[in-house]
Amino acid sequence: MYAIVESGGKQYKATPGATIDVERLDAEVGQAVELDRVLVVAGDGHVQVGHPLLEYAKVLATVVTL
């Protein structure tokens, strides 16, 4: 499963357990964040594409470094 999210005008591929390097989140190390600008969600042979965003999708992440 993966999602394509937008943060800071750039797109990132997020997968469970992976680390992505995004720019300038207003959060501290250890803080949970929601990336709610989700463009695509794919998994189990299905792909959902937003127009331009998927309204109810979000990616939950934890800040690991600044």
C-alpha positions as a LaTeX table, in Angstrom:
\begin{tabular}{lrrr}
\hline
Residue & $x$ (\AA) & $y$ (\AA) & $z$ (\AA) \\
\hline
Met1 & 0.00 & 0.00 & 0.00 \\
Tyr2 & 1.18 & 3.54 & $-0.66$ \\
Ala3 & $-0.08$ & 7.10 & $-0.85$ \\
Ile4 & 1.12 & 10.12 & $-2.78$ \\
Val5 & 0.93 & 13.18 & $-0.55$ \\
Glu6 & 1.67 & 16.84 & $-1.16$ \\
Ser7 & 3.58 & 18.94 & 1.36 \\
Gly8 & 5.26 & 22.27 & 0.72 \\
Gly9 & 4.35 & 22.18 & $-2.97$ \\
Lys10 & 6.17 & 18.85 & $-3.50$ \\
Gln11 & 4.86 & 15.32 & $-3.85$ \\
Tyr12 & 6.06 & 12.36 & $-1.80$ \\
Lys13 & 5.37 & 8.62 & $-1.89$ \\
Ala14 & 4.47 & 7.41 & 1.61 \\
Thr15 & 4.45 & 3.71 & 2.53 \\
Pro16 & 3.77 & 2.10 & 5.92 \\
Gly17 & 6.87 & 2.14 & 8.11 \\
Ala18 & 8.96 & 4.21 & 5.68 \\
Thr19 & 10.62 & 7.55 & 6.35 \\
Ile20 & 10.08 & 10.47 & 3.99 \\
Asp21 & 12.01 & 13.72 & 4.05 \\
Val22 & 9.58 & 16.65 & 3.82 \\
Glu23 & 10.39 & 20.32 & 4.20 \\
Arg24 & 9.18 & 22.62 & 6.96 \\
Leu25 & 6.49 & 21.02 & 9.02 \\
Asp26 & 5.32 & 23.03 & 12.00 \\
Ala27 & 5.97 & 20.20 & 14.47 \\
Glu28 & 8.54 & 18.99 & 17.00 \\
Val29 & 10.43 & 15.69 & 17.12 \\
Gly30 & 8.14 & 12.93 & 18.39 \\
Gln31 & 4.97 & 14.82 & 17.50 \\
Ala32 & 2.30 & 13.10 & 15.42 \\
Val33 & 1.21 & 14.93 & 12.26 \\
Glu34 & $-1.53$ & 14.40 & 9.68 \\
Leu35 & $-0.66$ & 14.86 & 6.02 \\
Asp36 & $-4.12$ & 15.51 & 4.60 \\
Arg37 & $-3.24$ & 16.62 & 1.07 \\
Val38 & $-3.47$ & 13.09 & $-0.37$ \\
Leu39 & $-3.45$ & 12.79 & $-4.16$ \\
Val40 & $-3.40$ & 9.00 & $-4.63$ \\
Val41 & $-3.95$ & 5.90 & $-2.49$ \\
Ala42 & $-3.07$ & 2.47 & $-3.89$ \\
Gly43 & $-3.10$ & $-1.04$ & $-2.49$ \\
Asp44 & $-4.61$ & $-4.49$ & $-2.88$ \\
Gly45 & $-4.91$ & $-3.98$ & $-6.64$ \\
His46 & $-6.97$ & $-0.80$ & $-6.28$ \\
Val47 & $-5.98$ & 2.79 & $-7.00$ \\
Gln48 & $-7.92$ & 5.88 & $-5.91$ \\
Val49 & $-7.00$ & 9.16 & $-7.54$ \\
Gly50 & $-8.16$ & 12.53 & $-6.23$ \\
His51 & $-9.48$ & 15.42 & $-8.32$ \\
Pro52 & $-7.08$ & 16.89 & $-7.24$ \\
Leu53 & $-7.26$ & 15.54 & $-3.63$ \\
Leu54 & $-8.91$ & 12.57 & $-1.97$ \\
Glu55 & $-11.33$ & 14.30 & 0.38 \\
Tyr56 & $-11.33$ & 11.82 & 3.28 \\
Ala57 & $-7.79$ & 10.38 & 3.05 \\
Lys58 & $-4.90$ & 11.29 & 5.30 \\
Val59 & $-1.48$ & 9.92 & 6.17 \\
Leu60 & $-0.51$ & 9.75 & 9.83 \\
Ala61 & 3.18 & 10.30 & 10.56 \\
Thr62 & 5.58 & 11.02 & 13.40 \\
Val63 & 8.36 & 13.60 & 13.17 \\
Val64 & 11.70 & 11.84 & 13.71 \\
Thr65 & 14.20 & 14.65 & 13.07 \\
Leu66 & 14.32 & 18.33 & 12.27 \\
\hline
\end{tabular}
